[in-house]
Amino acid sequence: MHYALTFTVVLFSVAGIPPLAGFFSKLFVLLTAISSQYFLTSVFFIILSASACFFYIRLIKIFFFGNVVKNTF
């Protein structure tokens, strides 16, 4: 259970959930891209981050609410 909690925090950070470090790194990259007028790149970055967040949260759902499959060897 401790491993699942630790990996959950890591996945939340990579997904960019505030107040974790991944959120601030994505925020600073996005703000730099917008201030440099890379608007298309910024929109692409937001779309990719949102789709990746779906997969990370899906993994967390499987960790805590998925069925446990036992090997019957």
PQR file with spaces between the fields and no chain letter, atoms N, CA, C, O and H, PARSE charges and radii, in Angstrom:
ATOM       1  N    MET     1       0.822   -1.194    0.000 -0.4000 1.5000
ATOM       2  CA   MET     1       0.000    0.000    0.000 -0.0000 2.0000
ATOM       3  C    MET     1       0.865    1.257    0.000  0.5500 1.7000
ATOM       4  O    MET     1       0.498    2.265   -0.604 -0.5500 1.4000
ATOM       5  N    HIS     2       2.007    1.200    0.673 -0.4000 1.5000
ATOM       6  CA   HIS     2       2.881    2.366    0.712 -0.0000 2.0000
ATOM       7  C    HIS     2       3.437    2.680   -0.668  0.5500 1.7000
ATOM       8  O    HIS     2       3.614    3.843   -1.031 -0.5500 1.4000
ATOM       9  H    HIS     2       2.305    0.381    1.164  0.4000 1.0000
ATOM      10  N    TYR     3       3.713    1.622   -1.435 -0.4000 1.5000
ATOM      11  CA   TYR     3       4.228    1.837   -2.781 -0.0000 2.0000
ATOM      12  C    TYR     3       3.179    2.503   -3.663  0.5500 1.7000
ATOM      13  O    TYR     3       3.501    3.368   -4.478 -0.5500 1.4000
ATOM      14  H    TYR     3       3.569    0.677   -1.140  0.4000 1.0000
ATOM      15  N    ALA     4       1.936    2.100   -3.499 -0.4000 1.5000
ATOM      16  CA   ALA     4       0.861    2.702   -4.290 -0.0000 2.0000
ATOM      17  C    ALA     4       0.693    4.173   -3.943  0.5500 1.7000
ATOM      18  O    ALA     4       0.478    4.990   -4.839 -0.5500 1.4000
ATOM      19  H    ALA     4       1.675    1.397   -2.837  0.4000 1.0000
ATOM      20  N    LEU     5       0.784    4.531   -2.674 -0.4000 1.5000
ATOM      21  CA   LEU     5       0.667    5.937   -2.279 -0.0000 2.0000
ATOM      22  C    LEU     5       1.832    6.763   -2.809  0.5500 1.7000
ATOM      23  O    LEU     5       1.642    7.883   -3.283 -0.5500 1.4000
ATOM      24  H    LEU     5       0.958    3.868   -1.946  0.4000 1.0000
ATOM      25  N    THR     6       3.026    6.213   -2.726 -0.4000 1.5000
ATOM      26  CA   THR     6       4.202    6.916   -3.226 -0.0000 2.0000
ATOM      27  C    THR     6       4.113    7.110   -4.740  0.5500 1.7000
ATOM      28  O    THR     6       4.393    8.192   -5.256 -0.5500 1.4000
ATOM      29  H    THR     6       3.181    5.303   -2.340  0.4000 1.0000
ATOM      30  N    PHE     7       3.726    6.062   -5.431 -0.4000 1.5000
ATOM      31  CA   PHE     7       3.615    6.158   -6.881 -0.0000 2.0000
ATOM      32  C    PHE     7       2.477    7.087   -7.291  0.5500 1.7000
ATOM      33  O    PHE     7       2.545    7.723   -8.342 -0.5500 1.4000
ATOM      34  H    PHE     7       3.499    5.183   -5.012  0.4000 1.0000
ATOM      35  N    THR     8       1.431    7.168   -6.469 -0.4000 1.5000
ATOM      36  CA   THR     8       0.340    8.101   -6.724 -0.0000 2.0000
ATOM      37  C    THR     8       0.821    9.540   -6.651  0.5500 1.7000
ATOM      38  O    THR     8       0.465   10.358   -7.499 -0.5500 1.4000
ATOM      39  H    THR     8       1.375    6.651   -5.615  0.4000 1.0000
ATOM      40  N    VAL     9       1.624    9.856   -5.647 -0.4000 1.5000
ATOM      41  CA   VAL     9       2.167   11.216   -5.536 -0.0000 2.0000
ATOM      42  C    VAL     9       3.063   11.530   -6.731  0.5500 1.7000
ATOM      43  O    VAL     9       3.026   12.639   -7.264 -0.5500 1.4000
ATOM      44  H    VAL     9       1.914    9.191   -4.958  0.4000 1.0000
ATOM      45  N    VAL    10       3.857   10.565   -7.146 -0.4000 1.5000
ATOM      46  CA   VAL    10       4.732   10.761   -8.310 -0.0000 2.0000
ATOM      47  C    VAL    10       3.894   10.987   -9.573  0.5500 1.7000
ATOM      48  O    VAL    10       4.205   11.871  -10.371 -0.5500 1.4000
ATOM      49  H    VAL    10       3.887    9.664   -6.713  0.4000 1.0000
ATOM      50  N    LEU    11       2.844   10.202   -9.754 -0.4000 1.5000
ATOM      51  CA   LEU    11       2.004   10.368  -10.937 -0.0000 2.0000
ATOM      52  C    LEU    11       1.252   11.693  -10.912  0.5500 1.7000
ATOM      53  O    LEU    11       1.086   12.326  -11.955 -0.5500 1.4000
ATOM      54  H    LEU    11       2.590    9.484   -9.105  0.4000 1.0000
ATOM      55  N    PHE    12       0.795   12.122   -9.741 -0.4000 1.5000
ATOM      56  CA   PHE    12       0.151   13.427   -9.638 -0.0000 2.0000
ATOM      57  C    PHE    12       1.137   14.544   -9.979  0.5500 1.7000
ATOM      58  O    PHE    12       0.760   15.534  -10.605 -0.5500 1.4000
ATOM      59  H    PHE    12       0.930   11.609   -8.893  0.4000 1.0000
ATOM      60  N    SER    13       2.381   14.391   -9.576 -0.4000 1.5000
ATOM      61  CA   SER    13       3.383   15.400   -9.893 -0.0000 2.0000
ATOM      62  C    SER    13       3.666   15.439  -11.386  0.5500 1.7000
ATOM      63  O    SER    13       3.757   16.517  -11.973 -0.5500 1.4000
ATOM      64  H    SER    13       2.687   13.586   -9.067  0.4000 1.0000
ATOM      65  N    VAL    14       3.805   14.278  -12.002 -0.4000 1.5000
ATOM      66  CA   VAL    14       4.062   14.218  -13.436 -0.0000 2.0000
ATOM      67  C    VAL    14       2.855   14.735  -14.222  0.5500 1.7000
ATOM      68  O    VAL    14       3.014   15.346  -15.278 -0.5500 1.4000
ATOM      69  H    VAL    14       3.731   13.402  -11.525  0.4000 1.0000
ATOM      70  N    ALA    15       1.654   14.488  -13.704 -0.4000 1.5000
ATOM      71  CA   ALA    15       0.443   14.964  -14.374 -0.0000 2.0000
ATOM      72  C    ALA    15       0.298   16.475  -14.265  0.5500 1.7000
ATOM      73  O    ALA    15      -0.397   17.087  -15.076 -0.5500 1.4000
ATOM      74  H    ALA    15       1.525   13.991  -12.846  0.4000 1.0000
ATOM      75  N    GLY    16       0.936   17.082  -13.285 -0.4000 1.5000
ATOM      76  CA   GLY    16       0.864   18.530  -13.148 -0.0000 2.0000
ATOM      77  C    GLY    16      -0.231   18.994  -12.220  0.5500 1.7000
ATOM      78  O    GLY    16      -0.801   20.067  -12.420 -0.5500 1.4000
ATOM      79  H    GLY    16       1.501   16.585  -12.626  0.4000 1.0000
ATOM      80  N    ILE    17      -0.535   18.210  -11.214 -0.4000 1.5000
ATOM      81  CA   ILE    17      -1.563   18.577  -10.246 -0.0000 2.0000
ATOM      82  C    ILE    17      -0.940   19.515   -9.213  0.5500 1.7000
ATOM      83  O    ILE    17       0.091   19.185   -8.626 -0.5500 1.4000
ATOM      84  H    ILE    17      -0.073   17.339  -11.051  0.4000 1.0000
ATOM      85  N    PRO    18      -1.557   20.693   -8.982 -0.5600 1.5000
ATOM      86  CA   PRO    18      -0.989   21.607   -7.979  0.2800 2.0000
ATOM      87  C    PRO    18      -1.157   21.026   -6.586  0.5500 1.7000
ATOM      88  O    PRO    18      -2.125   20.290   -6.394 -0.5500 1.4000
ATOM      89  N    PRO    19      -0.349   21.270   -5.638 -0.5600 1.5000
ATOM      90  CA   PRO    19       0.818   22.132   -5.507  0.2800 2.0000
ATOM      91  C    PRO    19       2.136   21.384   -5.665  0.5500 1.7000
ATOM      92  O    PRO    19       3.144   21.788   -5.086 -0.5500 1.4000
ATOM      93  N    LEU    20       2.145   20.321   -6.422 -0.4000 1.5000
ATOM      94  CA   LEU    20       3.355   19.509   -6.568 -0.0000 2.0000
ATOM      95  C    LEU    20       4.316   20.143   -7.577  0.5500 1.7000
ATOM      96  O    LEU    20       3.946   21.054   -8.317 -0.5500 1.4000
ATOM      97  H    LEU    20       1.326   19.992   -6.892  0.4000 1.0000
ATOM      98  N    ALA    21       5.542   19.650   -7.592 -0.4000 1.5000
ATOM      99  CA   ALA    21       6.612   20.265   -8.391 -0.0000 2.0000
ATOM     100  C    ALA    21       6.344   20.183   -9.892  0.5500 1.7000
ATOM     101  O    ALA    21       6.728   21.084  -10.637 -0.5500 1.4000
ATOM     102  H    ALA    21       5.843   18.910   -6.991  0.4000 1.0000
ATOM     103  N    GLY    22       5.694   19.118  -10.341 -0.4000 1.5000
ATOM     104  CA   GLY    22       5.404   18.975  -11.761 -0.0000 2.0000
ATOM     105  C    GLY    22       4.499   20.071  -12.286  0.5500 1.7000
ATOM     106  O    GLY    22       4.617   20.485  -13.439 -0.5500 1.4000
ATOM     107  H    GLY    22       5.383   18.385   -9.736  0.4000 1.0000
ATOM     108  N    PHE    23       3.596   20.540  -11.440 -0.4000 1.5000
ATOM     109  CA   PHE    23       2.708   21.638  -11.834 -0.0000 2.0000
ATOM     110  C    PHE    23       3.508   22.902  -12.120  0.5500 1.7000
ATOM     111  O    PHE    23       3.296   23.564  -13.136 -0.5500 1.4000
ATOM     112  H    PHE    23       3.500   20.203  -10.503  0.4000 1.0000
ATOM     113  N    PHE    24       4.421   23.228  -11.225 -0.4000 1.5000
ATOM     114  CA   PHE    24       5.188   24.461  -11.396 -0.0000 2.0000
ATOM     115  C    PHE    24       6.140   24.377  -12.583  0.5500 1.7000
ATOM     116  O    PHE    24       6.353   25.374  -13.273 -0.5500 1.4000
ATOM     117  H    PHE    24       4.594   22.690  -10.400  0.4000 1.0000
ATOM     118  N    SER    25       6.710   23.209  -12.828 -0.4000 1.5000
ATOM     119  CA   SER    25       7.592   23.090  -13.993 -0.0000 2.0000
ATOM     120  C    SER    25       6.797   23.245  -15.284  0.5500 1.7000
ATOM     121  O    SER    25       7.250   23.916  -16.211 -0.5500 1.4000
ATOM     122  H    SER    25       6.537   22.399  -12.267  0.4000 1.0000
ATOM     123  N    LYS    26       5.612   22.631  -15.355 -0.4000 1.5000
ATOM     124  CA   LYS    26       4.783   22.798  -16.549 -0.0000 2.0000
ATOM     125  C    LYS    26       4.298   24.233  -16.682  0.5500 1.7000
ATOM     126  O    LYS    26       4.220   24.762  -17.791 -0.5500 1.4000
ATOM     127  H    LYS    26       5.244   22.086  -14.602  0.4000 1.0000
ATOM     128  N    LEU    27       3.975   24.862  -15.570 -0.4000 1.5000
ATOM     129  CA   LEU    27       3.509   26.242  -15.600 -0.0000 2.0000
ATOM     130  C    LEU    27       4.592   27.178  -16.131  0.5500 1.7000
ATOM     131  O    LEU    27       4.311   28.036  -16.967 -0.5500 1.4000
ATOM     132  H    LEU    27       4.038   24.432  -14.669  0.4000 1.0000
ATOM     133  N    PHE    28       5.820   27.021  -15.655 -0.4000 1.5000
ATOM     134  CA   PHE    28       6.901   27.899  -16.092 -0.0000 2.0000
ATOM     135  C    PHE    28       7.243   27.681  -17.557  0.5500 1.7000
ATOM     136  O    PHE    28       7.540   28.644  -18.264 -0.5500 1.4000
ATOM     137  H    PHE    28       6.048   26.323  -14.975  0.4000 1.0000
ATOM     138  N    VAL    29       7.208   26.441  -18.030 -0.4000 1.5000
ATOM     139  CA   VAL    29       7.453   26.166  -19.449 -0.0000 2.0000
ATOM     140  C    VAL    29       6.351   26.790  -20.297  0.5500 1.7000
ATOM     141  O    VAL    29       6.624   27.383  -21.341 -0.5500 1.4000
ATOM     142  H    VAL    29       6.966   25.659  -17.456  0.4000 1.0000
ATOM     143  N    LEU    30       5.106   26.654  -19.847 -0.4000 1.5000
ATOM     144  CA   LEU    30       3.987   27.215  -20.593 -0.0000 2.0000
ATOM     145  C    LEU    30       4.034   28.743  -20.619  0.5500 1.7000
ATOM     146  O    LEU    30       3.798   29.354  -21.662 -0.5500 1.4000
ATOM     147  H    LEU    30       4.884   26.172  -19.000  0.4000 1.0000
ATOM     148  N    LEU    31       4.336   29.359  -19.480 -0.4000 1.5000
ATOM     149  CA   LEU    31       4.424   30.820  -19.437 -0.0000 2.0000
ATOM     150  C    LEU    31       5.567   31.345  -20.303  0.5500 1.7000
ATOM     151  O    LEU    31       5.438   32.401  -20.922 -0.5500 1.4000
ATOM     152  H    LEU    31       4.527   28.863  -18.633  0.4000 1.0000
ATOM     153  N    THR    32       6.668   30.627  -20.352 -0.4000 1.5000
ATOM     154  CA   THR    32       7.788   31.023  -21.206 -0.0000 2.0000
ATOM     155  C    THR    32       7.415   30.904  -22.682  0.5500 1.7000
ATOM     156  O    THR    32       7.757   31.772  -23.484 -0.5500 1.4000
ATOM     157  H    THR    32       6.773   29.768  -19.850  0.4000 1.0000
ATOM     158  N    ALA    33       6.718   29.835  -23.036 -0.4000 1.5000
ATOM     159  CA   ALA    33       6.302   29.664  -24.429 -0.0000 2.0000
ATOM     160  C    ALA    33       5.302   30.743  -24.838  0.5500 1.7000
ATOM     161  O    ALA    33       5.367   31.252  -25.957 -0.5500 1.4000
ATOM     162  H    ALA    33       6.440   29.130  -22.385  0.4000 1.0000
ATOM     163  N    ILE    34       4.379   31.095  -23.945 -0.4000 1.5000
ATOM     164  CA   ILE    34       3.401   32.136  -24.267 -0.0000 2.0000
ATOM     165  C    ILE    34       4.077   33.499  -24.372  0.5500 1.7000
ATOM     166  O    ILE    34       3.758   34.277  -25.270 -0.5500 1.4000
ATOM     167  H    ILE    34       4.326   30.681  -23.037  0.4000 1.0000
ATOM     168  N    SER    35       5.002   33.794  -23.471 -0.4000 1.5000
ATOM     169  CA   SER    35       5.682   35.089  -23.531 -0.0000 2.0000
ATOM     170  C    SER    35       6.587   35.212  -24.752  0.5500 1.7000
ATOM     171  O    SER    35       6.884   36.321  -25.196 -0.5500 1.4000
ATOM     172  H    SER    35       5.262   33.162  -22.742  0.4000 1.0000
ATOM     173  N    SER    36       7.027   34.075  -25.298 -0.4000 1.5000
ATOM     174  CA   SER    36       7.829   34.091  -26.528 -0.0000 2.0000
ATOM     175  C    SER    36       6.956   34.013  -27.776  0.5500 1.7000
ATOM     176  O    SER    36       7.467   33.906  -28.891 -0.5500 1.4000
ATOM     177  H    SER    36       6.786   33.174  -24.937  0.4000 1.0000
ATOM     178  N    GLN    37       5.644   34.067  -27.585 -0.4000 1.5000
ATOM     179  CA   GLN    37       4.643   34.056  -28.649 -0.0000 2.0000
ATOM     180  C    GLN    37       4.626   32.766  -29.457  0.5500 1.7000
ATOM     181  O    GLN    37       4.407   32.789  -30.668 -0.5500 1.4000
ATOM     182  H    GLN    37       5.229   34.154  -26.679  0.4000 1.0000
ATOM     183  N    TYR    38       4.855   31.657  -28.795 -0.4000 1.5000
ATOM     184  CA   TYR    38       4.694   30.336  -29.403 -0.0000 2.0000
ATOM     185  C    TYR    38       3.307   29.813  -29.027  0.5500 1.7000
ATOM     186  O    TYR    38       3.182   28.898  -28.214 -0.5500 1.4000
ATOM     187  H    TYR    38       5.033   31.638  -27.812  0.4000 1.0000
ATOM     188  N    PHE    39       2.279   30.394  -29.619 -0.4000 1.5000
ATOM     189  CA   PHE    39       0.919   30.073  -29.213 -0.0000 2.0000
ATOM     190  C    PHE    39       0.488   28.687  -29.674  0.5500 1.7000
ATOM     191  O    PHE    39      -0.181   27.972  -28.929 -0.5500 1.4000
ATOM     192  H    PHE    39       2.381   31.137  -30.279  0.4000 1.0000
ATOM     193  N    LEU    40       0.851   28.306  -30.865 -0.4000 1.5000
ATOM     194  CA   LEU    40       0.488   26.977  -31.357 -0.0000 2.0000
ATOM     195  C    LEU    40       1.170   25.887  -30.535  0.5500 1.7000
ATOM     196  O    LEU    40       0.561   24.862  -30.226 -0.5500 1.4000
ATOM     197  H    LEU    40       1.394   28.887  -31.471  0.4000 1.0000
ATOM     198  N    THR    41       2.414   26.108  -30.190 -0.4000 1.5000
ATOM     199  CA   THR    41       3.138   25.162  -29.341 -0.0000 2.0000
ATOM     200  C    THR    41       2.502   25.087  -27.954  0.5500 1.7000
ATOM     201  O    THR    41       2.434   24.011  -27.359 -0.5500 1.4000
ATOM     202  H    THR    41       2.908   26.941  -30.442  0.4000 1.0000
ATOM     203  N    SER    42       2.043   26.213  -27.443 -0.4000 1.5000
ATOM     204  CA   SER    42       1.400   26.243  -26.127 -0.0000 2.0000
ATOM     205  C    SER    42       0.095   25.450  -26.128  0.5500 1.7000
ATOM     206  O    SER    42      -0.182   24.698  -25.193 -0.5500 1.4000
ATOM     207  H    SER    42       2.098   27.087  -27.926  0.4000 1.0000
ATOM     208  N    VAL    43      -0.706   25.622  -27.181 -0.4000 1.5000
ATOM     209  CA   VAL    43      -1.961   24.875  -27.281 -0.0000 2.0000
ATOM     210  C    VAL    43      -1.672   23.381  -27.404  0.5500 1.7000
ATOM     211  O    VAL    43      -2.348   22.563  -26.779 -0.5500 1.4000
ATOM     212  H    VAL    43      -0.481   26.234  -27.940  0.4000 1.0000
ATOM     213  N    PHE    44      -0.673   23.025  -28.205 -0.4000 1.5000
ATOM     214  CA   PHE    44      -0.276   21.623  -28.353 -0.0000 2.0000
ATOM     215  C    PHE    44       0.192   21.046  -27.025  0.5500 1.7000
ATOM     216  O    PHE    44      -0.127   19.904  -26.694 -0.5500 1.4000
ATOM     217  H    PHE    44      -0.124   23.690  -28.712  0.4000 1.0000
ATOM     218  N    PHE    45       0.948   21.830  -26.264 -0.4000 1.5000
ATOM     219  CA   PHE    45       1.434   21.422  -24.949 -0.0000 2.0000
ATOM     220  C    PHE    45       0.265   21.176  -23.985  0.5500 1.7000
ATOM     221  O    PHE    45       0.276   20.200  -23.235 -0.5500 1.4000
ATOM     222  H    PHE    45       1.208   22.757  -26.533  0.4000 1.0000
ATOM     223  N    ILE    46      -0.716   22.036  -24.005 -0.4000 1.5000
ATOM     224  CA   ILE    46      -1.876   21.888  -23.120 -0.0000 2.0000
ATOM     225  C    ILE    46      -2.685   20.650  -23.486  0.5500 1.7000
ATOM     226  O    ILE    46      -3.137   19.920  -22.604 -0.5500 1.4000
ATOM     227  H    ILE    46      -0.725   22.829  -24.614  0.4000 1.0000
ATOM     228  N    ILE    47      -2.869   20.409  -24.784 -0.4000 1.5000
ATOM     229  CA   ILE    47      -3.621   19.227  -25.212 -0.0000 2.0000
ATOM     230  C    ILE    47      -2.891   17.943  -24.827  0.5500 1.7000
ATOM     231  O    ILE    47      -3.514   16.994  -24.351 -0.5500 1.4000
ATOM     232  H    ILE    47      -2.501   21.002  -25.500  0.4000 1.0000
ATOM     233  N    LEU    48      -1.585   17.910  -25.031 -0.4000 1.5000
ATOM     234  CA   LEU    48      -0.818   16.715  -24.668 -0.0000 2.0000
ATOM     235  C    LEU    48      -0.797   16.500  -23.158  0.5500 1.7000
ATOM     236  O    LEU    48      -0.865   15.360  -22.698 -0.5500 1.4000
ATOM     237  H    LEU    48      -1.080   18.681  -25.418  0.4000 1.0000
ATOM     238  N    SER    49      -0.704   17.567  -22.389 -0.4000 1.5000
ATOM     239  CA   SER    49      -0.710   17.438  -20.929 -0.0000 2.0000
ATOM     240  C    SER    49      -2.050   16.928  -20.427  0.5500 1.7000
ATOM     241  O    SER    49      -2.098   16.110  -19.509 -0.5500 1.4000
ATOM     242  H    SER    49      -0.648   18.493  -22.763  0.4000 1.0000
ATOM     243  N    ALA    50      -3.130   17.400  -21.014 -0.4000 1.5000
ATOM     244  CA   ALA    50      -4.461   16.950  -20.605 -0.0000 2.0000
ATOM     245  C    ALA    50      -4.677   15.481  -20.946  0.5500 1.7000
ATOM     246  O    ALA    50      -5.240   14.733  -20.146 -0.5500 1.4000
ATOM     247  H    ALA    50      -3.091   18.065  -21.760  0.4000 1.0000
ATOM     248  N    SER    51      -4.233   15.065  -22.129 -0.4000 1.5000
ATOM     249  CA   SER    51      -4.408   13.658  -22.495 -0.0000 2.0000
ATOM     250  C    SER    51      -3.511   12.753  -21.652  0.5500 1.7000
ATOM     251  O    SER    51      -3.921   11.645  -21.302 -0.5500 1.4000
ATOM     252  H    SER    51      -3.776   15.672  -22.778  0.4000 1.0000
ATOM     253  N    ALA    52      -2.318   13.190  -21.322 -0.4000 1.5000
ATOM     254  CA   ALA    52      -1.434   12.396  -20.470 -0.0000 2.0000
ATOM     255  C    ALA    52      -2.001   12.289  -19.066  0.5500 1.7000
ATOM     256  O    ALA    52      -1.881   11.248  -18.419 -0.5500 1.4000
ATOM     257  H    ALA    52      -1.985   14.089  -21.606  0.4000 1.0000
ATOM     258  N    CYS    53      -2.623   13.371  -18.592 -0.4000 1.5000
ATOM     259  CA   CYS    53      -3.229   13.368  -17.257 -0.0000 2.0000
ATOM     260  C    CYS    53      -4.318   12.300  -17.175  0.5500 1.7000
ATOM     261  O    CYS    53      -4.470   11.662  -16.133 -0.5500 1.4000
ATOM     262  H    CYS    53      -2.720   14.216  -19.118  0.4000 1.0000
ATOM     263  N    PHE    54      -5.068   12.094  -18.236 -0.4000 1.5000
ATOM     264  CA   PHE    54      -6.092   11.048  -18.270 -0.0000 2.0000
ATOM     265  C    PHE    54      -5.469    9.677  -18.015  0.5500 1.7000
ATOM     266  O    PHE    54      -6.014    8.891  -17.240 -0.5500 1.4000
ATOM     267  H    PHE    54      -4.945   12.612  -19.082  0.4000 1.0000
ATOM     268  N    PHE    55      -4.356    9.383  -18.644 -0.4000 1.5000
ATOM     269  CA   PHE    55      -3.729    8.078  -18.480 -0.0000 2.0000
ATOM     270  C    PHE    55      -3.116    7.916  -17.088  0.5500 1.7000
ATOM     271  O    PHE    55      -3.177    6.830  -16.511 -0.5500 1.4000
ATOM     272  H    PHE    55      -3.913   10.021  -19.273  0.4000 1.0000
ATOM     273  N    TYR    56      -2.529    8.980  -16.546 -0.4000 1.5000
ATOM     274  CA   TYR    56      -1.956    8.895  -15.206 -0.0000 2.0000
ATOM     275  C    TYR    56      -3.032    8.663  -14.163  0.5500 1.7000
ATOM     276  O    TYR    56      -2.852    7.843  -13.263 -0.5500 1.4000
ATOM     277  H    TYR    56      -2.480    9.862  -17.015  0.4000 1.0000
ATOM     278  N    ILE    57      -4.137    9.365  -14.269 -0.4000 1.5000
ATOM     279  CA   ILE    57      -5.215    9.189  -13.290 -0.0000 2.0000
ATOM     280  C    ILE    57      -5.876    7.828  -13.473  0.5500 1.7000
ATOM     281  O    ILE    57      -6.372    7.254  -12.504 -0.5500 1.4000
ATOM     282  H    ILE    57      -4.283   10.031  -15.001  0.4000 1.0000
ATOM     283  N    ARG    58      -5.893    7.307  -14.685 -0.4000 1.5000
ATOM     284  CA   ARG    58      -6.407    5.954  -14.919 -0.0000 2.0000
ATOM     285  C    ARG    58      -5.546    4.916  -14.191  0.5500 1.7000
ATOM     286  O    ARG    58      -6.077    3.960  -13.625 -0.5500 1.4000
ATOM     287  H    ARG    58      -5.490    7.774  -15.472  0.4000 1.0000
ATOM     288  N    LEU    59      -4.238    5.097  -14.204 -0.4000 1.5000
ATOM     289  CA   LEU    59      -3.356    4.194  -13.461 -0.0000 2.0000
ATOM     290  C    LEU    59      -3.640    4.245  -11.963  0.5500 1.7000
ATOM     291  O    LEU    59      -3.658    3.210  -11.296 -0.5500 1.4000
ATOM     292  H    LEU    59      -3.808    5.874  -14.664  0.4000 1.0000
ATOM     293  N    ILE    60      -3.858    5.432  -11.443 -0.4000 1.5000
ATOM     294  CA   ILE    60      -4.149    5.578  -10.023 -0.0000 2.0000
ATOM     295  C    ILE    60      -5.468    4.888   -9.677  0.5500 1.7000
ATOM     296  O    ILE    60      -5.589    4.253   -8.630 -0.5500 1.4000
ATOM     297  H    ILE    60      -3.843    6.273  -11.985  0.4000 1.0000
ATOM     298  N    LYS    61      -6.444    5.018  -10.557 -0.4000 1.5000
ATOM     299  CA   LYS    61      -7.724    4.344  -10.337 -0.0000 2.0000
ATOM     300  C    LYS    61      -7.538    2.827  -10.292  0.5500 1.7000
ATOM     301  O    LYS    61      -8.148    2.149   -9.466 -0.5500 1.4000
ATOM     302  H    LYS    61      -6.346    5.534  -11.408  0.4000 1.0000
ATOM     303  N    ILE    62      -6.704    2.304  -11.169 -0.4000 1.5000
ATOM     304  CA   ILE    62      -6.448    0.862  -11.188 -0.0000 2.0000
ATOM     305  C    ILE    62      -5.737    0.433   -9.910  0.5500 1.7000
ATOM     306  O    ILE    62      -6.031   -0.637   -9.377 -0.5500 1.4000
ATOM     307  H    ILE    62      -6.208    2.855  -11.840  0.4000 1.0000
ATOM     308  N    PHE    63      -4.800    1.250   -9.403 -0.4000 1.5000
ATOM     309  CA   PHE    63      -4.080    0.908   -8.171 -0.0000 2.0000
ATOM     310  C    PHE    63      -5.030    0.708   -7.005  0.5500 1.7000
ATOM     311  O    PHE    63      -4.911   -0.264   -6.258 -0.5500 1.4000
ATOM     312  H    PHE    63      -4.560    2.119   -9.836  0.4000 1.0000
ATOM     313  N    PHE    64      -5.974    1.628   -6.848 -0.4000 1.5000
ATOM     314  CA   PHE    64      -6.790    1.627   -5.647 -0.0000 2.0000
ATOM     315  C    PHE    64      -8.147    0.967   -5.803  0.5500 1.7000
ATOM     316  O    PHE    64      -8.712    0.493   -4.817 -0.5500 1.4000
ATOM     317  H    PHE    64      -6.071    2.417   -7.454  0.4000 1.0000
ATOM     318  N    PHE    65      -8.689    0.922   -7.017 -0.4000 1.5000
ATOM     319  CA   PHE    65     -10.042    0.389   -7.189 -0.0000 2.0000
ATOM     320  C    PHE    65     -10.111   -0.779   -8.149  0.5500 1.7000
ATOM     321  O    PHE    65     -11.196   -1.303   -8.401 -0.5500 1.4000
ATOM     322  H    PHE    65      -8.231    1.308   -7.818  0.4000 1.0000
ATOM     323  N    GLY    66      -8.984   -1.199   -8.689 -0.4000 1.5000
ATOM     324  CA   GLY    66      -8.979   -2.311   -9.650 -0.0000 2.0000
ATOM     325  C    GLY    66      -9.084   -3.653   -8.953  0.5500 1.7000
ATOM     326  O    GLY    66      -8.825   -3.778   -7.756 -0.5500 1.4000
ATOM     327  H    GLY    66      -8.102   -0.774   -8.484  0.4000 1.0000
ATOM     328  N    ASN    67      -9.463   -4.632   -9.716 -0.4000 1.5000
ATOM     329  CA   ASN    67      -9.548   -5.990   -9.184 -0.0000 2.0000
ATOM     330  C    ASN    67      -8.170   -6.604   -9.121  0.5500 1.7000
ATOM     331  O    ASN    67      -7.344   -6.406  -10.012 -0.5500 1.4000
ATOM     332  H    ASN    67      -9.674   -4.530  -10.689  0.4000 1.0000
ATOM     333  N    VAL    68      -7.928   -7.347   -8.063 -0.4000 1.5000
ATOM     334  CA   VAL    68      -6.667   -8.033   -7.887 -0.0000 2.0000
ATOM     335  C    VAL    68      -6.772   -9.392   -8.545  0.5500 1.7000
ATOM     336  O    VAL    68      -7.647  -10.190   -8.208 -0.5500 1.4000
ATOM     337  H    VAL    68      -8.598   -7.508   -7.339  0.4000 1.0000
ATOM     338  N    VAL    69      -5.875   -9.654   -9.486 -0.4000 1.5000
ATOM     339  CA   VAL    69      -5.845  -10.922  -10.178 -0.0000 2.0000
ATOM     340  C    VAL    69      -4.718  -11.761   -9.602  0.5500 1.7000
ATOM     341  O    VAL    69      -3.559  -11.347   -9.603 -0.5500 1.4000
ATOM     342  H    VAL    69      -5.164   -9.006   -9.759  0.4000 1.0000
ATOM     343  N    LYS    70      -5.066  -12.945   -9.109 -0.4000 1.5000
ATOM     344  CA   LYS    70      -4.062  -13.831   -8.526 -0.0000 2.0000
ATOM     345  C    LYS    70      -3.625  -14.855   -9.549  0.5500 1.7000
ATOM     346  O    LYS    70      -4.444  -15.377  -10.305 -0.5500 1.4000
ATOM     347  H    LYS    70      -6.008  -13.282   -9.108  0.4000 1.0000
ATOM     348  N    ASN    71      -2.338  -15.141   -9.574 -0.4000 1.5000
ATOM     349  CA   ASN    71      -1.820  -16.183  -10.446 -0.0000 2.0000
ATOM     350  C    ASN    71      -2.155  -17.534   -9.845  0.5500 1.7000
ATOM     351  O    ASN    71      -2.007  -17.741   -8.640 -0.5500 1.4000
ATOM     352  H    ASN    71      -1.672  -14.717   -8.960  0.4000 1.0000
ATOM     353  N    THR    72      -2.610  -18.458  -10.691 -0.4000 1.5000
ATOM     354  CA   THR    72      -2.981  -19.787  -10.208 -0.0000 2.0000
ATOM     355  C    THR    72      -2.054  -20.836  -10.789  0.5500 1.7000
ATOM     356  O    THR    72      -2.510  -21.854  -11.309 -0.5500 1.4000
ATOM     357  H    THR    72      -2.731  -18.289  -11.669  0.4000 1.0000
ATOM     358  N    PHE    73      -0.767  -20.595  -10.703 -0.4000 1.5000
ATOM     359  CA   PHE    73       0.210  -21.546  -11.233 -0.0000 2.0000
ATOM     360  C    PHE    73       0.566  -22.562  -10.195  0.5500 1.7000
ATOM     361  O    PHE    73       1.377  -23.451  -10.453 -0.5500 1.4000
ATOM     362  H    PHE    73      -0.396  -19.768  -10.280  0.4000 1.0000
